[in-house]
Amino acid sequence: MTTAKLWEPYCGPAPAPGDWRWNLDPVPLGVLAAATIVIVWRLRGRERALGLSAILVLAIGFISPLCGLSSALFAARTVHHVLLVAVVAPLTAWALPSRRVGPLALATAFQAAVFWGWHAPSAYAAALSNDLAYWAMQLSLLVSAVWFWAGVRRAAAPAAVGHLLIAMVAMGLLGALLTFAPQPVYAPHLLTTQAWGFTPLADQQAAGLIMWAPAAAVYLAAALLVLGRWIGPDQPVSRVDHAP
């Protein structure tokens, strides 16, 4: 029995190199179209631009060939997840009206728990075996990250910087563990990476490096931006709500 039969991910079986298929499932296409209409109708100015940018990144993740490629490579799946939590989520948090969202510490812990939880080998395998589990993974990653970034937006600058650094460490630590793991741990990709020139372990190491470096760097850059605005001589601020 082949891996393709064992694992039936939402984005379809692992494509071969050169098979840049698009996901034309009417459900995500309809959801993205409806969200675009709502954004154009309800938002204005910067908020509209941020909302439409979030829709574009979602389309890259769920409609473009990245969706299919993530069935073949864990590194591509990692790019997909990083786009959700570190790009779509902050864009969404700043596009929506600023509201109280509860303790930032709880949001930070919940986001880390969700991200680490879905990257446990058994949970990840379940998400690539069942469409309901797959969408539970995607929605929980996005919602937890939007909660975190909305909390950062509302927080006083010192708290925002501290929790951004905590999020950076959580992302980087998971990346480091995957990078230095002595063997591949994600069964759905044991037979899907070779066609793309990767061993399963090399693919996992590439995914770990993505989390460890560029993904963690997003949180560091955000912390430095908040810190710079907080201590800057021209316009010190006590909250992050003024950040783009």
C-alpha positions in Angstrom: 0.0 0.0 0.0 1.4 3.4 -1.0 1.6 6.5 1.1 -0.9 8.2 -1.3 -3.5 5.6 -0.3 -2.7 5.8 3.4 -2.7 9.6 3.5 -5.4 11.6 1.7 -4.8 15.2 2.6 -7.3 17.9 1.7 -5.0 19.4 -0.9 -4.8 16.1 -2.7 -2.1 13.5 -3.2 1.5 14.7 -3.4 2.2 16.2 -6.8 5.2 15.4 -9.0 7.7 18.1 -9.9 6.1 20.4 -12.5 2.6 19.5 -11.4 1.5 23.0 -10.3 -2.1 22.3 -9.7 -4.5 24.9 -8.3 -7.2 24.1 -5.7 -10.5 24.9 -7.3 -12.7 23.6 -4.4 -15.8 25.9 -4.5 -16.0 26.0 -0.7 -12.8 28.0 0.0 -13.2 29.9 -3.2 -16.7 30.9 -2.1 -15.6 31.8 1.4 -12.7 34.0 0.1 -15.1 35.7 -2.4 -17.6 36.4 0.4 -15.0 37.7 2.7 -13.7 40.0 0.0 -17.1 41.4 -0.6 -17.6 42.1 3.1 -14.2 43.8 3.4 -14.9 46.0 0.4 -18.3 46.9 1.8 -17.5 47.4 5.5 -13.9 48.6 5.6 -12.2 51.7 4.4 -8.7 53.0 3.8 -5.9 51.2 5.6 -8.2 48.6 7.1 -9.6 47.7 3.7 -6.1 47.3 2.3 -5.0 45.2 5.2 -8.1 43.0 4.9 -7.6 42.5 1.2 -4.0 41.7 1.7 -5.0 39.0 4.2 -7.4 37.5 1.6 -4.6 37.5 -1.0 -2.3 35.6 1.3 -5.1 33.1 2.2 -5.5 32.5 -1.5 -1.8 31.8 -1.8 -2.1 29.2 0.9 -5.3 27.5 0.0 -5.9 28.1 -3.7 -2.4 28.4 -5.3 -0.1 25.4 -6.0 1.3 25.8 -2.5 -1.7 23.8 -1.3 -0.7 20.8 -3.4 3.0 21.2 -2.7 2.2 21.0 1.0 1.0 17.5 0.5 4.5 16.5 -0.7 6.8 18.6 1.5 6.6 19.3 5.2 8.6 22.4 4.4 5.9 23.7 2.2 3.3 22.9 4.8 5.4 24.9 7.3 5.5 27.9 4.9 1.7 27.6 4.7 1.3 27.6 8.5 3.8 30.5 8.9 1.8 32.5 6.4 -1.3 31.9 8.5 0.1 32.8 11.9 2.6 35.4 11.1 1.1 37.2 8.0 -2.6 36.6 7.7 -3.2 36.9 11.5 -1.6 40.3 12.1 -3.1 41.7 8.9 -6.5 40.5 10.2 -5.9 41.8 13.7 -5.1 45.3 12.4 -7.9 45.3 9.8 -10.6 44.6 12.4 -11.8 47.1 15.0 -9.6 47.2 18.1 -11.4 45.5 21.0 -10.5 44.1 24.4 -9.6 40.4 23.8 -8.7 39.2 27.3 -5.3 38.6 28.9 -2.4 38.7 26.5 -0.6 36.1 28.5 -3.5 33.7 27.9 -3.5 34.5 24.2 0.3 33.9 23.9 0.1 30.6 25.7 -2.9 29.4 23.7 -1.3 30.3 20.4 1.9 28.4 21.3 -0.1 25.4 22.5 -2.1 25.2 19.3 0.9 25.6 17.1 3.0 23.0 19.0 0.0 20.7 19.4 -0.8 20.5 15.6 2.9 19.8 14.9 2.9 16.8 17.2 3.4 13.9 14.7 0.1 12.1 15.6 -2.0 15.3 15.4 -0.3 16.3 12.1 -1.0 12.8 10.7 -4.6 13.0 11.7 -5.0 16.4 9.9 -3.6 14.9 6.7 -6.0 11.9 7.0 -9.3 13.7 7.4 -10.7 16.9 5.9 -12.5 17.9 9.1 -9.3 17.5 11.1 -7.4 19.5 8.4 -9.8 22.4 8.7 -9.8 22.2 12.5 -6.0 22.6 12.3 -6.1 25.5 9.9 -8.9 27.4 11.7 -7.4 26.9 15.1 -4.0 28.1 14.0 -5.5 31.2 12.4 -7.9 32.0 15.3 -5.3 31.6 18.0 -2.9 33.7 16.1 -5.4 36.5 15.4 -6.2 36.5 19.2 -2.5 36.8 20.0 -1.9 39.7 17.5 -5.1 41.5 18.6 -3.8 41.3 22.1 -0.5 42.7 21.1 -2.3 45.6 19.4 -4.2 46.5 22.5 -1.3 45.9 25.0 1.0 48.5 26.5 4.3 48.6 24.7 6.4 46.8 27.3 3.9 43.9 27.5 3.6 43.7 23.8 7.4 43.5 23.4 7.7 40.8 26.1 5.0 38.6 24.6 6.3 39.0 21.1 9.7 37.7 22.3 8.0 34.8 24.1 6.2 33.9 20.8 9.5 34.2 19.0 11.1 31.8 21.4 8.2 29.3 21.1 8.4 29.3 17.3 12.2 29.1 17.3 12.4 26.3 19.8 10.0 24.1 17.8 12.1 24.9 14.7 15.3 24.0 16.5 13.8 20.7 17.7 12.8 19.7 14.2 16.1 20.8 12.7 18.2 18.7 15.1 15.9 15.7 15.3 17.9 12.6 14.3 15.1 11.0 12.2 12.0 12.1 10.4 8.9 12.1 12.5 6.1 12.9 10.1 4.7 9.7 8.5 2.7 11.4 5.8 5.9 12.7 4.2 8.1 9.6 4.4 7.4 8.7 0.7 6.5 12.1 -0.8 9.7 14.1 -0.6 12.2 12.1 -2.8 10.7 13.2 -6.1 11.5 16.8 -5.1 15.1 16.0 -4.3 14.7 15.8 -0.5 15.0 13.0 1.9 12.3 13.0 4.6 14.9 14.1 7.1 16.2 16.9 4.9 12.6 18.1 4.3 12.0 18.2 8.0 15.2 20.0 8.7 14.3 22.6 6.1 10.9 23.1 7.8 12.6 23.5 11.1 14.9 26.2 9.7 11.9 28.0 8.3 10.4 28.2 11.8 13.7 28.9 13.5 14.8 31.8 11.3 12.3 33.7 9.1 9.2 32.8 11.1 10.7 33.6 14.5 12.2 36.8 12.9 8.7 38.1 12.2 8.0 38.3 15.9 11.4 39.8 16.6 10.9 42.4 14.0 7.5 43.3 15.4 9.0 43.5 18.9 11.7 45.9 17.7 9.1 48.0 15.8 7.0 48.3 19.0 10.1 49.0 21.1 11.4 51.7 18.6 8.0 53.5 18.7 7.9 53.3 22.4 11.3 54.7 23.2 11.6 56.9 20.1 12.2 60.6 20.8 9.6 62.0 18.4 6.3 60.2 19.3 6.5 57.8 22.3 3.4 55.7 22.6 2.0 53.6 25.5 0.1 51.2 23.3 0.7 49.3 20.1 -2.6 50.3 18.5 -0.8 52.9 16.4 1.4 50.4 14.7 0.6 49.4 11.1 
